Amino acid sequence: MSLAEDRTVIGGSGLESGRTGVMPVESSKSAMAWGPIIGGAVAATGITLILLLLGSGVGLTMVSPWSGESSSATTVGVTAAIWLVVVQWLSSAFGGYLTGRLRTKWAAIHTDEVFFRDTAHGFLSWALATVFVAGFLASSLTSLAGAGASAAGQAAMAAGVAGGAAASASDTDSTGPGLSTAYFTDALLRPQNIGNRVNEDNGAAAAEISRILLQGAVNGSVPDGDKTYIAGIVSARTGLSEADARARVDTVLKQIDDAKVAAQAAADEARKAAATSALIGSLSLLVGAFIAAAAAAFGGHQRDEEEDLVATSRGPLV
């Protein structure tokens, strides 16, 4: 029976009639105490930063610039993931417990309602601490990204001079996004005697081979005609026979394909690692929210028990 219903009881026969037409009792104070919530969030944020610095120090002892003296990348990654989960859970428990322990006692409130309010306070404290930590990490990453962008900008300025010269010497029309027509121009102007091409301009021949390889990378393969042309240039340049030059071209193209497959495999591994990290991170956050709510309920229960014990030990007032 709730408190409002208890106050409507007048007497044995008037129980039902006393309950009708009576307004429920509503407190004028808010059920949310922001002081303990903010205090618990600040404490959880401080504990998180301390443990993160501790983990960074321990992690730096596991790596070394000297060959053979560092732990494997897998070991370092797994250890860092476990430590982040532990940090999340410990800080959530500490902040939630403080939130429940620091709030004042709610008088004339049902036990279930007290439990709900304590868990809600713990959850809000965890959410506020998560926002604080996310903001701190975002500002740190922004600073690092700004420094990296400054360095990249200086490199881009140097590369822009060479890129501008190359762009002015080539046709800017394209048959697709970012695909220059220089390759097709080279195909139209290829000389009949390949050896003369090498003798006339060795640099132009090398640049033409680069454009052929770039076109092959875009299309996924190099046509046989282009392979024969490259083999002719290699033969004229190195003095190899046509068969040996073609074998060298096939070997280089195989290495390019292997590098492409390796890059795709690395990208796929990175995608899987990112997906796993996101799932583990979200699960860790959910568990942290539950721990904070449970710790707040535990702290509030202990706080109420301590006050009840103090009130009982004093005895009744005379």
C-alpha positions in Angstrom: 0.0 0.0 0.0 1.4 3.4 -0.9 1.7 6.4 1.4 -1.2 8.2 -0.2 -3.5 5.3 0.3 -2.3 4.9 3.9 -3.4 8.5 4.6 -6.9 7.8 3.3 -7.7 5.1 5.8 -10.1 6.6 8.3 -11.7 3.6 9.9 -12.7 0.0 9.4 -16.0 0.5 7.6 -15.0 3.8 5.9 -11.9 2.3 4.2 -13.4 2.2 0.6 -15.3 5.4 1.0 -12.3 7.2 2.4 -10.1 6.3 -0.7 -12.5 7.9 -3.2 -12.3 11.6 -4.0 -8.9 12.0 -2.2 -6.0 13.7 -4.1 -2.7 11.8 -4.0 0.2 13.3 -2.0 2.9 14.8 -4.3 6.2 16.1 -3.0 7.2 19.6 -4.0 10.9 18.6 -4.2 12.4 17.1 -7.3 13.3 13.5 -7.3 16.6 14.3 -9.0 19.6 15.5 -6.9 22.1 17.0 -9.2 24.8 17.5 -6.6 25.6 13.8 -6.1 25.2 13.2 -9.8 27.8 15.8 -10.8 30.0 14.8 -7.9 30.0 11.2 -9.0 30.6 12.1 -12.6 33.6 14.3 -11.8 35.0 11.5 -9.6 34.5 8.9 -12.3 36.2 11.2 -14.9 39.2 11.8 -12.6 39.6 8.0 -12.0 39.3 7.4 -15.7 42.1 9.9 -16.5 44.3 8.5 -13.8 43.9 4.9 -14.9 44.4 5.9 -18.6 47.7 7.6 -17.7 48.7 4.5 -15.7 47.8 2.2 -18.6 49.8 4.4 -21.0 52.8 4.1 -18.8 52.5 0.4 -18.6 51.9 0.1 -22.3 55.0 2.1 -23.1 57.1 -0.4 -21.2 55.8 -3.1 -23.6 57.2 -1.4 -26.7 60.7 -0.6 -27.7 62.4 0.9 -30.8 65.0 -1.9 -30.6 64.3 -5.0 -32.7 63.2 -8.1 -30.7 62.6 -6.2 -27.5 58.9 -5.3 -27.9 55.8 -7.3 -27.4 53.8 -8.2 -30.5 51.2 -5.9 -31.9 48.5 -8.4 -31.0 49.6 -8.6 -27.4 49.7 -4.8 -27.1 46.3 -4.4 -28.7 44.6 -7.1 -26.6 46.2 -5.7 -23.4 45.0 -2.2 -24.3 41.5 -3.3 -25.0 41.3 -5.2 -21.7 42.7 -2.3 -19.8 40.1 0.1 -21.3 37.3 -2.2 -20.3 38.7 -2.4 -16.8 39.0 1.4 -16.6 35.4 1.8 -17.7 34.1 -0.6 -15.1 36.2 0.7 -12.2 35.4 4.3 -12.8 31.7 3.5 -13.3 31.6 1.6 -10.0 33.4 4.4 -8.1 31.3 7.2 -9.5 28.0 5.3 -9.1 28.8 4.4 -5.5 29.6 8.1 -4.6 26.4 9.2 -6.3 24.3 6.9 -4.2 26.2 7.5 -1.0 26.2 11.3 -1.1 22.6 11.9 -1.7 20.3 12.8 1.2 17.7 10.3 2.5 14.3 10.4 0.9 11.7 10.3 3.7 8.3 8.7 3.3 9.2 7.1 0.0 8.6 3.5 -0.9 11.6 1.2 -1.0 11.1 0.3 -4.6 11.0 4.0 -5.5 14.2 4.7 -3.6 15.9 1.8 -5.5 14.7 3.2 -8.8 15.9 6.7 -8.0 19.3 5.4 -6.9 19.8 3.5 -10.1 18.6 6.4 -12.2 21.1 8.7 -10.4 23.9 6.2 -11.0 23.0 6.0 -14.7 22.9 9.8 -15.1 26.3 10.1 -13.3 27.8 7.5 -15.7 26.3 9.3 -18.7 27.7 12.7 -17.6 31.1 11.2 -16.9 31.1 9.5 -20.4 30.4 12.9 -22.0 33.2 14.5 -20.0 35.7 11.8 -21.0 34.6 11.9 -24.7 35.0 15.7 -24.8 38.5 15.4 -23.3 39.5 12.8 -25.7 38.0 14.7 -28.7 39.9 17.8 -27.7 43.2 15.8 -27.4 42.6 14.2 -30.8 41.8 17.5 -32.4 45.1 19.0 -31.1 47.0 16.0 -32.5 45.1 16.2 -35.8 45.9 19.9 -36.1 49.6 19.2 -35.6 49.5 16.5 -38.2 47.6 18.6 -40.6 50.2 21.4 -40.3 53.0 19.0 -41.1 51.0 17.5 -44.0 50.3 21.0 -45.3 54.0 21.8 -45.5 54.6 18.5 -47.4 51.7 19.2 -49.7 53.1 22.6 -50.6 56.4 21.0 -51.6 54.6 18.3 -53.6 52.2 20.9 -55.2 55.1 22.4 -57.2 56.0 19.1 -58.8 52.3 18.2 -59.2 51.5 21.5 -60.9 54.4 21.0 -63.4 53.2 17.5 -64.2 49.6 18.7 -64.5 50.6 21.4 -67.0 52.4 18.9 -69.1 49.5 16.4 -69.4 46.0 16.5 -70.7 43.5 17.2 -68.0 40.5 15.7 -69.8 39.4 12.4 -68.4 37.2 9.4 -69.4 36.4 8.7 -65.8 36.9 10.2 -62.3 40.6 11.1 -62.0 41.7 9.1 -65.1 43.9 11.1 -67.5 43.8 10.7 -71.2 47.6 10.7 -71.4 47.6 6.9 -71.5 45.4 6.9 -74.6 47.5 9.6 -76.2 50.6 7.4 -75.6 48.9 4.5 -77.2 48.1 6.5 -80.4 51.7 7.9 -80.7 53.7 4.7 -80.0 56.5 4.4 -82.5 56.9 1.3 -84.7 60.5 0.8 -83.6 60.5 0.6 -79.9 64.2 0.9 -79.7 64.1 4.4 -81.1 61.7 5.4 -78.4 64.3 4.5 -75.7 67.2 6.1 -77.6 65.3 9.3 -78.2 64.0 10.0 -74.7 64.7 7.5 -72.0 62.8 9.6 -69.4 59.7 9.8 -71.6 59.7 6.0 -72.0 59.9 5.5 -68.3 57.0 7.9 -67.7 55.0 6.2 -70.4 55.5 2.8 -68.6 54.4 4.4 -65.4 51.2 5.6 -67.1 50.6 2.1 -68.5 50.9 0.6 -65.1 48.6 3.2 -63.6 46.0 2.5 -66.2 46.3 -1.3 -65.5 45.9 -0.7 -61.8 42.7 1.3 -62.5 41.3 -1.4 -64.9 42.5 -4.3 -62.8 44.8 -5.8 -65.5 47.3 -4.8 -68.1 46.4 -5.8 -71.7 48.7 -8.1 -73.6 49.5 -5.4 -76.2 50.7 -3.1 -73.4 52.8 -6.0 -71.9 54.4 -6.6 -75.3 55.2 -2.9 -75.6 56.7 -2.7 -72.1 58.7 -5.8 -72.8 60.1 -4.2 -76.0 61.2 -1.1 -74.1 62.8 -3.2 -71.3 64.6 -5.3 -74.0 65.9 -2.1 -75.7 66.9 -0.6 -72.4 68.6 -3.6 -70.7 69.7 -5.6 -73.7 67.6 -8.7 -72.7 66.0 -10.9 -75.2 62.3 -10.5 -76.0 61.4 -13.6 -73.9 63.5 -12.6 -70.9 62.1 -9.1 -71.1 58.6 -10.4 -71.2 59.3 -12.7 -68.2 60.6 -9.7 -66.3 57.5 -7.7 -67.1 55.3 -10.6 -66.0 57.3 -10.9 -62.7 56.9 -7.2 -61.9 53.2 -7.3 -62.8 52.8 -10.3 -60.5 54.5 -8.3 -57.7 52.1 -5.4 -58.3 49.1 -7.8 -58.1 50.5 -9.4 -54.9 50.9 -5.9 -53.3 47.4 -5.0 -54.3 46.0 -8.2 -52.7 48.1 -7.6 -49.6 46.7 -4.0 -49.3 43.2 -5.3 -49.7 43.8 -8.0 -47.1 45.2 -5.4 -44.7 42.2 -3.1 -45.3 39.8 -6.0 -44.6 41.7 -6.8 -41.4 41.5 -3.2 -40.3 37.7 -3.2 -41.1 37.2 -6.3 -38.9 39.3 -4.9 -36.1 37.4 -1.7 -36.2 34.0 -3.5 -36.1 35.2 -5.7 -33.2 36.4 -2.7 -31.3 33.1 -0.9 -31.8 31.1 -3.9 -30.6 33.3 -4.5 -27.6 33.3 -0.8 -26.8 29.5 -0.5 -26.9 29.1 -3.6 -24.8 31.6 -2.3 -22.3 29.7 1.0 -22.1 26.5 -0.8 -21.5 28.1 -2.9 -18.7 29.6 0.2 -17.3 26.1 1.9 -17.1 24.7 -1.2 -15.3 27.7 -1.2 -12.9 27.2 2.5 -12.1 23.5 2.0 -11.5 24.0 -1.0 -9.3 26.8 0.8 -7.4 24.6 3.8 -6.8 21.8 1.6 -5.5 24.3 -0.2 -3.2 25.7 3.1 -1.9 22.3 4.6 -1.3 21.2 1.4 0.6 24.3 1.7 2.8 23.7 5.4 3.4 20.1 4.7 4.5 21.1 1.8 6.7 23.8 4.0 8.5 21.2 6.7 9.2 18.7 4.1 10.5 21.3 2.6 12.8 22.2 6.1 14.1 18.6 7.0 14.7 18.0 3.6 16.5 21.0 3.9 18.7 19.9 7.3 20.0 16.6 5.9 21.3 13.2 7.6 21.5 13.0 11.2 22.3 11.5 12.1 25.7 
